[in-house]
């Protein structure tokens, strides 16, 4: 098991160079979360890893989407979505 170095309040340049940056849903503060644009932006935003969620729809199609329903990012009132 890999141990992570504890960082001081203000990390040194050496600490920063060893950091691995995990971008949840891509660079989602700039691009639409879980979009190809958000994932591709990691190359220019110093992301080391990307973490995303995959769900199966009712007809067994895999989709990259964070939530279990569409309510947060859509205006639908359909409970099936």
ZIWO-V841581 format. One record per residue. N is the residue number from 1. D_CENTER is the distance of its C-alpha to the mean C-alpha in Angstrom with 1 decimal. Layout:
BEGIN
N:D_CENTER, N:D_CENTER
END
This chain:
BEGIN
1:23.7, 2:22.2, 3:22.9, 4:20.8, 5:23.0, 6:23.4, 7:23.0, 8:25.5, 9:24.7, 10:24.8, 11:23.5, 12:25.8, 13:25.1, 14:25.4, 15:22.7, 16:20.3, 17:21.1, 18:20.2, 19:16.8, 20:13.8, 21:10.7, 22:7.4, 23:4.5, 24:2.0, 25:2.1, 26:4.1, 27:6.9, 28:6.8, 29:9.9, 30:11.8, 31:11.0, 32:10.6, 33:7.1, 34:6.7, 35:9.8, 36:11.4, 37:11.9, 38:8.4, 39:8.1, 40:11.7, 41:11.5, 42:10.1, 43:13.8, 44:15.2, 45:12.9, 46:13.4, 47:10.1, 48:11.4, 49:8.7, 50:5.5, 51:4.5, 52:5.0, 53:8.2, 54:11.5, 55:14.5, 56:18.1, 57:20.0, 58:23.6, 59:24.9, 60:22.7, 61:20.4, 62:16.9, 63:14.2, 64:10.4, 65:10.0, 66:8.6, 67:12.2, 68:15.5, 69:17.2, 70:17.1, 71:18.7, 72:16.1, 73:15.5, 74:19.0, 75:22.5, 76:23.8, 77:26.0, 78:26.2, 79:25.5, 80:24.9, 81:21.7
END
